[in-house]
Amino acid sequence: MQKHFTEQTAIFLSVSKWIFLSSVVGIIIGFVITFFLRSIQMAEDYQSTFTSGYFHYYYLLPLAFVLSVWLIKKFAPTAEGHGTEKVIEAVHKKDAKIDVKVIPIKLVATLTTIFAGGSVGKEGPGAQIGAGVASMISGWLHFSKNDRKKLVICGISAGFASVFGTPIAGAIFGVEVLIIGVIMYDVLLPSFIAGFAAFMTTQFMGIEYTYYDVRFYQAVALDLPFIFYVILAGLFFGMVSDLLVTSLTKTAKLIKKIKLNVYIKAFLGGFILVLLTLYFGESYLGLGMSTIKEALNPTESFPQDLPWYTFLLKTLFTSITLGSGGSGGIITPVFYIGAASGNLFGHFIGNGDYIAIFAALGFVSVLAGATNAPIASTVMAIELFGVEIAHYAALSAVISFLITGHRSVFPSQKLGMSKSGMLDIREGEDIQSTSVNLDDKEINKIKDIKERLKIKRERLYSKKQHKS
C-alpha cells in the first residue's frame, strides 16, 4: 500500500509540474508567435507598395538572399536553413541548447525572405522560435538536461500548433518528427498543453486561421473503386515527397559545390528566381496560400486554371530559395506541393467530385512522406478538413510515408524503425548518415533464386543441344 501511495504521489507531482511549466511556456510562445505572424502579414501587405511601373517587389530577391545570409553568418549560424532541422539537431546532438540569438535573427531573416517573395514557409521558423524561447527559459531556471529537452520539445509543439492553427496535430507533430517510428510518450502531455496554450493565446490576440470548406465525396463503406483511387494517390504522393526531398538535397549540394563566394551565390540564386518568375508568373513565390486555396476549391470549374506542372515549379522555386541562403520554413511549401499534386491527381481521375478531396489528401500525405509524420498528418486532416476525411487521409498518409523511404526534409531525424523487413537499417542513426542495404537473409534469397535460374537455363540449354 505504501509503495502504491508513493508511486501515485510522485506521478501527481510530476504531472502537476509539467502542466504548470508547459502552460506558462505555451502562453509566452503564443505571444511571440503572434508578433511573428503579424510581422509576416505586414511584410506581405507591403509588397504592393514596392511594385510600381516596371519594378516588382520580387526584384529584391537577390538582395534579400544576400542580407539573409549575412545576418545568419554574422549573428546566429544555427538559424540557417528552414528552422525545424536545426531544432531536431539541437535536441539530438546539443542537449536541446539553442542560442537565444536565433529568435530575433530567424524572425528578421524569414521576414526579409518572404517580403521579397522567397518560396518558404512560416512553420519552421515558428518551431525554431518556440524552441529557442523554451531553451532560454530552461537556462534561466537551471533545468537538468532531461527537463530542458522536454521543455524544448514543448516549445517545438507550441510553435507548430500556434502557426498551423491545429493544436492537436501541431503538438503531435512536434513529438513525432524527432524520431521516425517512435513517439515520445513522456513528452506527450506537456506538448499537448503547450500547444493548446500557445494556440489559445494567438487566438486571444486576434490571429485568424484558415480552415477549408471542402465538400467530400462520401460513400465510405462500399465505394471500393474510390478506395482503390486513394491507394493509388498514396503511391503518387509518396513519389512526390521523394522528388521534393531529392530536389532539396541535390540543389543544396550542387550550390554548395560551386566555387564562388557565398554572397555571390545568394545573389545569383535570387536572380535566377527573378528570371523564372518573369517567365512563369508570381504564383510560385512566397507562402502561396492563394494557390493552396485554388487547389482545394470544391467547385468543378475553378481548379481548372491550376497548371499541371504547378507542384514541380514550386519544388524548384523552394529548392533554389533554401539552397541559395533564403530563410524560412519548408512545411508551407510542402502543403502547396501536396495540394497542387493532389489537384492534378483529381483531374487525372476525371471526376470533378474528387478534385477537392485529392487536393486535401495531397496536402497532408506529402507532409506525411516528406517529414515522416503520418499520425500528425492524419490528425491535421481531421482538424482542417473535417472528420469525414479521416479514414481516407490515414490510408493515403501512411502509404506516402512508406513509399518515400528512409529520406526526409529533416536529415537530422533519427531512425527508430525500418520501413521494410527486407532492408537492413541501423536504428538510432541520423537519416543523413545511415546506409540502406538489403538484409543478409534477403540477399541470400536473391542469390538462391539466381542460382536456381542459372541451373534451369543450363538444363534447358543442354536439352536443346541434345535434341540437335
C-alpha positions in Angstrom: 0.0 0.0 0.0 2.8 2.4 0.9 4.5 1.6 -2.4 1.3 2.4 -4.3 0.8 5.7 -2.5 4.5 6.7 -3.1 4.1 6.0 -6.8 0.9 7.9 -7.2 2.2 10.9 -5.3 5.3 11.1 -7.4 3.3 10.9 -10.6 0.8 13.5 -9.4 3.7 15.9 -8.6 5.4 15.3 -11.9 2.1 15.8 -13.9 1.3 19.0 -11.9 4.8 20.3 -12.5 4.6 19.8 -16.3 1.1 21.1 -16.6 2.2 24.4 -15.0 5.5 24.6 -16.9 4.1 23.8 -20.3 1.1 26.2 -19.8 3.4 29.1 -19.0 5.8 28.3 -21.8 2.9 27.8 -24.3 1.4 31.2 -23.3 4.8 33.0 -23.7 5.4 31.3 -27.1 1.9 32.2 -28.1 2.6 35.9 -27.6 6.0 35.7 -29.5 4.4 33.8 -32.4 1.6 36.3 -32.6 4.2 39.0 -33.2 5.9 36.8 -35.8 2.6 36.1 -37.7 1.6 39.7 -37.6 5.0 40.7 -38.9 4.7 38.2 -41.8 1.2 39.6 -42.7 2.6 43.2 -42.7 5.5 42.0 -44.9 3.1 40.6 -47.4 0.9 43.7 -47.3 3.8 46.0 -48.0 4.8 44.0 -51.1 2.4 46.0 -53.2 4.0 49.3 -52.2 7.3 48.1 -53.8 5.5 47.3 -57.1 5.1 50.3 -59.4 5.5 50.6 -63.1 8.3 48.3 -64.3 9.6 47.5 -60.8 8.2 44.4 -58.9 8.8 43.5 -55.3 10.5 40.2 -56.3 13.3 42.1 -58.0 14.6 42.4 -54.4 15.2 38.7 -54.1 18.9 38.8 -54.8 19.5 41.5 -52.2 17.1 39.7 -49.7 19.1 36.4 -50.0 22.4 38.3 -49.5 21.0 40.0 -46.5 19.6 36.8 -45.1 23.0 35.0 -45.5 24.8 37.9 -43.9 22.5 38.1 -40.9 22.8 34.4 -40.2 26.5 34.0 -40.7 27.3 37.1 -38.7 25.0 36.7 -35.7 23.4 33.2 -35.5 24.8 30.4 -37.7 22.4 27.9 -36.2 19.5 29.9 -37.7 20.5 28.6 -41.2 18.0 26.7 -43.3 14.4 26.1 -42.7 14.3 26.1 -38.9 12.9 22.7 -37.8 16.0 20.8 -39.0 18.3 22.8 -36.7 15.9 22.3 -33.7 15.9 18.5 -34.3 19.7 18.6 -34.5 19.9 20.6 -31.2 17.6 18.1 -29.4 19.6 15.1 -30.6 23.2 16.4 -30.5 23.3 19.6 -28.3 21.2 18.6 -25.3 18.5 20.9 -26.7 20.6 24.0 -26.1 19.6 26.7 -28.6 21.4 30.1 -28.9 18.9 32.8 -27.8 20.1 35.0 -30.8 18.3 32.5 -33.1 15.0 34.1 -32.1 15.4 37.6 -33.5 17.7 36.6 -36.3 15.4 33.9 -37.6 12.5 36.2 -37.4 14.2 39.0 -39.3 15.8 36.7 -41.9 12.5 35.0 -42.6 10.6 38.3 -42.9 13.3 39.5 -45.3 13.0 36.4 -47.5 9.2 36.3 -47.5 8.9 40.0 -48.2 11.0 39.7 -51.3 9.0 36.6 -52.5 11.3 33.7 -51.4 9.5 30.4 -51.6 9.5 29.4 -48.0 7.0 28.9 -45.1 6.4 30.1 -41.6 6.1 26.9 -39.6 9.8 26.0 -39.4 10.8 29.4 -38.1 7.8 29.2 -35.7 9.1 25.9 -34.3 12.6 27.3 -34.0 11.5 30.4 -32.3 9.3 28.4 -29.9 12.2 26.0 -29.1 14.5 29.0 -28.6 12.1 30.6 -26.1 11.8 27.2 -24.2 15.6 26.8 -24.2 16.1 30.3 -22.9 13.6 29.7 -20.1 15.3 26.4 -19.2 18.6 28.2 -18.9 17.0 30.8 -16.6 15.6 28.1 -14.3 18.8 26.0 -14.4 16.9 22.9 -15.6 18.6 19.5 -15.9 19.4 18.1 -19.3 16.3 15.9 -19.5 14.0 18.6 -18.3 15.5 21.1 -20.8 14.9 18.6 -23.6 11.3 18.1 -22.5 10.6 21.9 -22.4 12.3 22.5 -25.8 10.1 19.8 -27.3 7.1 21.5 -25.8 8.4 24.7 -27.5 8.5 22.9 -30.8 5.0 21.7 -30.4 3.8 25.1 -29.2 5.4 26.8 -32.2 3.9 24.3 -34.7 0.4 24.4 -33.1 0.2 28.2 -33.0 1.4 28.6 -36.6 -0.6 25.7 -38.1 -3.8 26.6 -36.3 -4.1 22.9 -35.5 -3.3 22.4 -31.8 -3.6 18.6 -31.6 -1.7 17.9 -34.9 0.9 20.6 -34.1 1.6 19.1 -30.7 1.8 15.5 -32.1 4.0 16.8 -35.0 6.5 18.3 -32.5 6.9 14.9 -30.8 6.6 12.6 -33.8 9.1 14.4 -36.1 12.1 13.8 -33.8 12.5 10.0 -34.3 11.0 8.1 -37.2 8.6 5.4 -35.9 8.8 6.5 -32.2 6.5 8.8 -30.3 8.0 10.1 -27.0 5.0 9.4 -24.7 6.7 11.0 -21.7 6.5 14.4 -23.5 3.1 13.9 -25.0 1.1 15.6 -22.1 3.2 18.7 -21.8 3.4 19.0 -25.6 -0.4 18.9 -25.8 -0.8 21.5 -23.1 1.9 23.8 -24.5 0.3 23.5 -28.0 -3.2 24.3 -26.7 -1.9 27.2 -24.5 0.0 28.8 -27.5 -2.9 28.3 -29.9 -5.4 29.8 -27.5 -3.1 32.7 -26.8 -2.7 33.5 -30.5 -6.5 33.3 -30.9 -7.0 35.6 -27.9 -4.6 38.1 -29.6 -6.7 38.1 -32.7 -4.8 35.7 -35.0 -7.2 34.1 -37.5 -6.5 30.7 -39.1 -7.6 29.3 -42.5 -9.8 26.2 -42.4 -11.1 24.7 -45.6 -14.8 24.1 -46.5 -14.3 21.0 -48.7 -17.3 19.0 -49.8 -16.2 15.4 -49.8 -17.5 12.6 -51.8 -18.9 10.3 -49.2 -19.8 6.6 -49.8 -17.3 5.1 -47.4 -18.2 1.6 -46.7 -18.9 0.1 -50.1 -17.1 2.5 -52.5 -14.3 0.2 -53.4 -13.2 2.0 -56.6 -12.7 5.2 -54.7 -10.7 3.4 -52.0 -8.6 2.0 -54.8 -8.0 5.6 -56.1 -6.9 6.6 -52.6 -4.4 3.8 -52.6 -3.1 5.0 -56.0 -3.0 8.5 -54.7 -0.9 7.5 -51.7 1.6 5.9 -54.0 1.7 9.0 -56.1 2.1 11.3 -53.1 4.9 9.2 -51.9 6.8 9.7 -55.2 6.1 13.4 -55.0 7.5 13.5 -51.5 10.6 11.6 -52.6 11.0 14.1 -55.5 10.8 17.0 -53.1 13.4 15.6 -50.7 15.7 14.7 -53.5 15.3 18.1 -55.1 16.1 20.0 -51.9 19.1 17.8 -51.1 20.6 17.8 -54.6 20.1 21.5 -55.2 21.7 22.4 -51.8 24.7 20.1 -52.6 25.1 21.5 -56.1 25.0 25.1 -55.0 27.5 24.3 -52.2 29.9 22.7 -54.7 30.0 25.9 -56.8 33.3 27.6 -56.1 32.1 31.2 -55.6 31.7 33.5 -52.6 28.6 32.6 -50.6 27.2 36.1 -51.1 27.6 35.9 -54.9 25.8 32.5 -54.9 23.0 34.0 -52.8 22.7 36.9 -55.3 22.7 34.6 -58.3 20.1 32.3 -56.7 17.8 35.3 -56.2 18.5 36.5 -59.8 17.6 33.0 -61.2 14.3 33.2 -59.3 13.5 36.6 -60.7 14.1 35.3 -64.3 11.9 32.2 -63.6 9.2 34.5 -62.1 9.2 36.8 -65.2 8.5 33.7 -67.3 6.2 31.6 -65.2 4.5 34.2 -63.1 4.3 35.1 -59.3 2.2 32.0 -58.2 5.3 30.1 -57.1 6.7 32.9 -54.8 6.1 33.4 -51.1 3.8 31.3 -49.0 1.4 30.6 -51.9 -1.7 30.5 -49.7 -3.9 31.7 -52.6 -2.8 28.8 -54.8 -3.4 26.3 -52.0 -7.0 27.7 -51.7 -7.4 27.3 -55.5 -6.2 23.7 -55.4 -8.7 22.9 -52.6 -11.7 24.7 -54.1 -14.5 22.2 -54.3 -16.1 23.5 -57.5 -15.5 21.6 -60.7 -14.6 24.6 -62.9 -12.4 26.8 -60.7 -9.4 24.5 -60.2 -9.0 24.1 -64.0 -6.9 27.2 -64.0 -4.1 25.4 -62.0 -1.4 24.2 -64.4 -0.5 20.5 -64.2 3.2 21.4 -63.5 2.4 23.7 -60.6 3.8 21.3 -57.9 7.0 20.8 -60.0 7.7 24.5 -60.3 7.0 25.1 -56.6 9.5 22.4 -55.8 12.1 24.1 -58.0 11.5 27.6 -56.5 11.7 26.2 -52.9 14.9 24.3 -53.6 16.6 27.3 -55.1 15.4 29.6 -52.3 16.6 27.4 -49.5 19.8 26.3 -51.3 20.8 29.9 -52.1 20.5 31.1 -48.5 16.9 32.2 -48.2 15.5 31.7 -44.7 12.1 30.2 -43.8 10.2 27.0 -43.3 9.6 24.1 -45.6 6.2 23.0 -44.3 4.1 25.6 -46.2 5.8 24.7 -49.5 5.1 21.1 -48.7 1.4 22.0 -48.2 1.4 23.8 -51.5 3.1 21.0 -53.4 0.8 18.4 -51.8 -2.4 20.3 -52.6 -1.3 21.1 -56.2 -0.2 17.5 -56.9 -3.5 16.2 -55.4 -5.4 18.7 -57.6 -3.6 17.2 -60.6 -4.4 13.6 -59.5 -8.1 14.5 -59.1 -8.2 15.9 -62.6 -6.4 12.7 -63.8 -9.1 10.6 -62.2 -11.6 12.6 -64.3 -14.3 13.2 -61.8 -15.0 16.8 -60.6 -16.3 15.5 -57.2 -12.8 14.1 -56.5 -10.6 17.2 -57.1 -11.0 18.8 -53.7 -10.7 15.6 -51.7 -7.5 14.6 -53.5 -6.0 18.1 -53.1 -6.8 17.7 -49.4 -5.3 14.2 -49.3 -2.2 15.5 -51.1 -2.0 18.4 -48.6 -1.5 16.0 -45.7 0.0 13.0 -47.5 3.0 14.8 -48.9 3.6 16.2 -45.4 3.5 12.6 -44.0 6.0 11.4 -46.6 8.4 14.4 -46.6 8.5 14.7 -42.8 7.9 11.1 -41.7 4.9 12.1 -39.6 1.9 10.1 -40.7 -0.1 10.3 -37.4 0.2 14.1 -37.1 -0.7 14.5 -40.8 -3.8 12.4 -40.3 -4.9 14.3 -37.3 -4.2 17.6 -39.2 -6.5 16.4 -42.0 -9.3 16.0 -39.4 -8.7 19.4 -37.8 -8.5 21.2 -41.2 -11.0 19.4 -43.4 -13.4 17.6 -41.0 -13.7 14.1 -39.6 -15.2 12.6 -42.8 -11.7 12.6 -44.4 -10.1 10.6 -41.5 -10.1 7.1 -43.0 -9.0 8.3 -46.4 -6.3 10.5 -45.0 -4.9 7.8 -42.8 -4.7 5.3 -45.7 -3.1 7.8 -48.1 -0.7 9.3 -45.5 0.7 6.0 -44.3 1.3 4.8 -47.9 3.0 8.0 -48.7 5.1 7.8 -45.6 6.3 4.3 -46.6 6.8 5.0 -50.3 9.1 8.0 -49.5 11.6 5.6 -48.0 14.3 6.5 -45.4 14.5 10.1 -46.5 13.3 13.3 -45.1 13.3 17.1 -45.4 14.8 16.9 -41.9 18.1 14.9 -42.3 18.8 15.0 -38.6 15.8 12.8 -37.8 16.8 9.6 -36.1 15.6 6.2 -37.4 13.6 4.3 -34.9 12.3 1.7 -37.4 12.8 0.2 -40.8 10.1 0.8 -43.4 10.6 -2.7 -44.9 11.6 -6.0 -43.3 13.7 -6.6 -46.4 16.1 -3.8 -45.6 19.0 -3.7 -43.2 18.7 -0.3 -41.3 20.7 0.8 -38.3 18.2 2.2 -35.9 19.2 5.2 -33.9 21.3 6.8 -36.6 20.5 10.0 -38.4 18.8 9.7 -41.8 21.7 11.6 -43.4 24.4 9.3 -42.1 22.7 5.9 -42.4 23.1 3.4 -45.2 20.2 1.4 -46.6 21.1 -2.1 -47.7 19.2 -5.3 -48.3 19.0 -7.6 -45.3 21.5 -10.5 -45.4 18.6 -13.1 -45.5 17.1 -11.3 -48.5 20.5 -11.2 -50.2 20.8 -14.9 -49.7 17.3 -15.5 -51.1 18.1 -13.5 -54.2 21.4 -15.4 -54.6 19.5 -18.6 -54.2 16.9 -17.6 -56.8 19.6 -16.5 -59.3 21.4 -19.8 -58.8 18.2 -21.8 -59.4 17.5 -19.8 -62.6 21.1 -20.4 -63.7 20.7 -24.2 -63.2 17.4 -24.1 -65.1 18.9 -22.2 -68.0 21.8 -24.7 -68.2 19.4 -27.6 -68.2 17.3 -26.1 -71.0 20.4 -25.4 -73.0 21.7 -29.0 -72.6 18.3 -30.3 -73.7 18.4 -28.2 -76.8 21.9 -29.4 -77.5 20.9 -33.0 -77.0 17.9 -32.7 -79.4 20.0 -31.0 -82.1 
